[in-house]
Amino acid sequence: MTTYDSPASASAATFAENVDLARQNIERRIPELIESSSSAHLEKVPSSQLMQGVISQALVSSRGGKRLRALLTIAAGNVASHPTLDQDAMLDIACAIEIFQTGALVHDDIIDDSDLRRGIPAAHRGLATIFSKFSRKLASDALEAVLTTAQATGNGLGIMLGDLLATESLLVISNAAAGHRLHEPLVSTFLRMQKEVEIGQIMDLADTVVRLDDPHAMIDNCLAVFRWKTASYTTIAPLELGFLAAGIDATNARRWAERIGTPLGTAFQLADDLIDVDADNRPSGKPLGGDIREGKHTVLLADALLSADRKDAATLRAAYSAPERDASTVRQVIDILGRSGAIDASRRRITTLWNETSAQLDAWHEEQLLASSDAGEDERLRADAAAARLKATCALFLPSLRR
């Protein structure tokens, strides 16, 4: 596997080329990992055909995305000139996080009753179609009754697919470090990450009952969800797993992963919430104002409630108290978010969090240099280059931020 080059001063173009190459390796490896174990040893019985359909949906659902989590894992794993784990193992660990994310998104779309993901039917919708085709092929005597419950079955299959991918991701981690002294800390880190995401999802489900007349509590709750649900597997765990693979001891790997990853992961989620209301910067397949339609209580909403005039604040409370919000209401809410200053407030939060991330990266690099004060000039140049690559990779999480 080829990852990032290690010259002391790589150009932006060289960094971009290496990122593209790393993404290609990641895209190639993920389906190999999913297919190699998920489809093994299926018995030749009718239900195995449905299992094959579930695996095909896993492959479809795993495609796309920026692969930021995997790229961050690889960058953190290459901060040492001689990483403890080899590059093939590091690639698999990076892919494991992406496989886990796919499973988490499958569950997320069921919870949110979403129709689309990345411009194609969400996994549970696709699985409902797969189940309908499977039922027709078997020509069951109760075919009509089966087809009427296809959507519910699709949800059930989606739950199992999410579980399957979460289990598969852990197996990938375990196999990558099999027989190595890092096996236990890597597996423990990954298990803790999974638990934190599950806690964050539970907290996220509680957000809509936070009172609209208490915006400060809403902000506190949102930021806690960002730490547990998003940062835990988006930035903290990739950094920690990479640092461990590079040979950094477990205590320092965890300490610096949290110090760097918490503000970065929080900024990433704030930026994602901004994209939801930006008509000029919409990813393919995502409707404008999806969070507004769902009635999600966001930092954007809380900031608007704090700064809007009385009329606009009342409009927001009425919109979010209603059982649903149509396209007209979505546009009205977005207008209020803009003129109240909430969007600008989020941009300022993101900038502040990036500055904190950058400062923590610099502090981490300084500590690494002090720990290797007897290193030669070439070694220090390599360390500087690795730190620069790590910071550049962190910056990929916030592409619209002017630095």
N, C-alpha and C positions, 0 to 999 in steps of 0.2 A: 504494500500500500504506500502511495506517495501522499504526504501531507504538506504542511507548510515548509517552505524553504527556510534556511537559517542564516542568510547573510546578515552582517551587522546592520546594514541600512537598506532594506528592501523598499522599492518604490511602491506607490499606491497601485500602479498597474500590476506589478508583480504580486502584491497581496491579493488583488482581485482575481488574478489568474489562479493563484493557489486556492482561494476560496471556491472558485468554480470547480477546480479539480477535486477538492475534498467533497463537494456536493455530489459530483458524479460518482465517486466511490460510495458515498452514503446511499444514493439512489439505487445503485447496483446491488448493494449488500442487503438492504432491508428485505426485498422480496425473497432473496435466497434464504434468509434466516426464518422468515415466516413459513415458507414452503417446506423447508428441510425438516421441521419437527411437527408442524400442525397437521400435516397430511400423512404422517407415518403410521403404518400398521393398521389401517382401517379395514375392518372386516367387509367381505363382499355381501352386504345385506342392503335392502332398499334404503334404509336411513342413511347409509354412507353417502348416497347421492346428495342428500341435503347437506351433509357435512362438507362435501366438496363445494357446494354452493356458498356455504358460509366462509370457507377459505378463499374462494374467489372474491367475495365481498371484502374480506380482510385485505387482499392485495389492492383492490380498487380504493379502499378507504385510506390505505397507507401512502398513496401517491400524492405528490404536491407538497406545498409548504416550503418555507424558506430554510428549514433544517438548522435553525439558529441554535437549538439546544445541542445538537450533535457537533456543530462547528465550535461551540464554546467548550465542550468537553475535550475535543481534539486540541484546541489551542491551549487549554489549561494543562493537558497531558504532555505538551511539548515545551513547557517552561524550563525543563531540565535538559541539558545537552545529551544526557544518557538516561532516558526514562526507564523506570523499573519494569514496566510492561512493554512488550513489543507493539509495533504499529498495527498489526492485524488484530490483536486483542483490544487495543484502544479503539479501533474502528467499530468493533462489535459492541463495546460498552457505549459508544456514542449512538449507535443505531438502536440499542436497547431503550434509550430514553425516547427516541422517536416512535418506537413501537408502543411504548407505554402511553405516549401522548395520543396516538391513534385510538387506543382503547378508551382513554379518558374522554375524547371527543365523541366517540360513539355513545357513551353514557350521557354526556352533556346534551347531545341532540335529542335523546329520548326525554330527558328531564325537561328540556325547553320546548318539546314538541316541534322541532325544527324540520322543515321540508328539505332544505338544501344544505350542503357543506361543500365549499370550494366549487360552486357552480353545478354540482351534480346531486342527485337524490341522496339525502342523508342515509347512513348505513341501515337504520331500521326500516326506512322506506324501501331501499333496495332489497333488503331481506324479505320484506313482505311480498315483493314481486317474485323473488326467487322461490319462496314457499308456494305461491300460487302456481307457478310453472311445475314445481315438483309434484304438487297435488294432482294437477291435470295429467301429468305423465303416469302417475299410479292409477288414475281413473278410479278413485275411491268411491264406494257406494254412497258415501255421505259427502260427496264432493262439494255440493252447494253449501252445506253447513260449514265445511272446512274453509271455503273461500270467503264466506262472510266474516270469518274470524281471522283472516289473513293479516290484517293490520296489527291486531293484538299479538298474533304469533310473531310478526316481524319485530315488535317491541321486545318480546321474550328472547328471540334469537339475537337481537342487538345487545341485550344485557349479557347473554352468554358470550357473544363475540368480544365485548369489552373485557369481560373476565378472562377469556382465553388469551387475549393480547397482553393483559397485565401479567398473567402467569408466564407467557412466553418471554416477555421482556426480562423477567427475573431469571429464567433459565439461561437466557443469552448471557447475562452478567455472570452467572455461576459458571457456565462453560468457558467463558473467556478467561476467567481467573482460576480455573480448575488446577489444583495441585500447587498453587502459588501462595506465598505467605499473605498476599493481599486479598485472597478469596474472602475471608471473614469480614474485613472492614469494608470491602466493596459491596458485598451482599447486604451487610447491615445498613450501610448508607442508602442503598436502593430501597430496602424495606422501610426505613424511616421516611424516605421521600414519599413512598406510596401512602403511608399512613397520614402524613401531613396533607397530602392532596385530598384524601377522603375527609379529613377534618374540615379542610377549607370548603369542600363542596357542601357539607352540612351547614356550615356557617353562611355560605352563599344562599342557600335555600331559605334562610331566615331573614334575608335582607329586606324583603318586601313588607315585613311587618314592623320594621323600624318606623317610628312615627314621623310623618311628614312635617310636623311642627317642631322637630328636634334635629335640624340639619347637622349640628356638631356630632351628635351620636351616629348619624348616618355616615359621616366622613370617617369616624373612628372604626365603625363596623366594616366599611368598604376597604380601608387600608389594612385591616386585620385579615380580611378575605384575600386581598392581594398577596400578603405575605404567605399565607398557608396554602391557598389554592393555586396561585400562579407562580410566585417566586420560588416556591419549594422545589418544583421540578423544571422550571424554565431557566433559572440562573443558579440557584444555590447548589442543587445536586449536580448539575453539569460541572460546575467549578470544583466541587468537592471530589467527585469521581476522577476528574482530570488531575487534580493535585495529588491524589493518592497514587494514580498511575504513574505520575512523574517521580514519585519517591518522597514526597513531602509527608511527614508524620501525621497520624490521624488527628491529633489535637489541633495542629496548625492548619491542616487542610479544612477542618470544620470551621475554625475561627475565621479564617480569611474568606472562605466561601460565603459565610453569613454576612461578613462586613462588606464585601463587594457585591454579593448577589442580592441582598435585600433591597437596597435602593435601586439597583438596576432592574430587578423584577417588578418592583412597584411602578417605576417609570414606564416600563414596557406595557403594563396593563392600563395605566392612565393614557398612554398613547393609543392603545387599541380602542379604548372607549371614545377617544376623540375621532378616530377613523369612522366610528359608527355614525357620527353626525356630520361628516364631511362629504358633501355630494361630489366634490372634485377629486376625492382620493379613496374611492370605494374599491375594495378587492372584488374580483369577479365572483358572482354567485351570492353575494351578501346584500340583502335589501337595506336601503337607507333607514336608519333609526330602528334597527332591530331591538336594541335594548329598551327603547321607548315603547315600542309595541308590546314588549313583554312586561312593561311596568317595573323594570329593574331600578332599584334605588342606587344611583351612582354618585361619585364625587362631583361630577358635572351638575347633577340635579341639586345636590346639597349646596354647592357654591351658588347656583342660581337662586335658590330659595333664600340664601343669606343676603344676596346683593340686589335682587330684583325689586322693582317698586311694588306697592301693595297690590295693584291690579294684576301684574304679571305673576306674582307669587300665588295669588288666588287662582289664577288660570292653571298654573302648574299643579297645585294641590287638587283641583277638580279633575284635571286630566289623569293624574296618577291614582285618584280614588275611584275612577270609573272602571267597569269590568273589562273594557278593552279600549284601544286607541286606534282610530283609522288614519289613513294617509294625511288627511287634512290636519288632524290633531298632531301628528308627528311633525309636520312642517311648522306648525304653530309653536310647538315646544322647542324645536331647533332654533327658530327665530329668537325666542326668549333666552335661550342659552347663549346666543351670540350677543345680544344687546345688553344683557345683564352683566357681562364680563366674565361669565363662568368659563367659557372656552379659553380666554386669555389667562385666567387663573390656573387652569390645568396646564397650559403651556409653561407657565412660570414654575409650577410644581415639578414638571418634568425636567426643566433646566436645572433646578436646585438639586434634584435627585441625581442627575447625571454628574453634576459637579462633585457631589458626595462620592459617587462611584469612582470617578476619576481620582479623587484624593485618596481613596482607599487603595486603589490600584498602585498609586505612587508609593504609599506607605508600605504596602506589601513588597514592592520591588526593592525599596530601601532596606527593609528587614532582610530580604534574601541576599543583598549585597553585603550587608554587615556580617551575615552568617558565613559568608565565603570571602572574608577580607583578604585571605592569603591567595586568592585565585589570580591567575595571570591576566594580562591585558586582553588576550584573545577570548578567555573565558568570560570576562566582564562584558566584552562587546556582544558575545552570544547571549548573555543574560539580558542585556539591554534590548537586543532584537526580539527576544522571546517576550519580554514585557510589553514592547511596542505592539507586537502581533496580538497579544492578549487584549490590550486596550482597544485596538482596532476591531477586534472581533466583538467585544462588548458594545462598541459603537454601532455595529450592525443592527442591534436591537432597537435603535432610535434613529432611523435613517433621515427623518425630517427635521431633526434637531440641528440647528446651526451651531457649530462648535468653533 
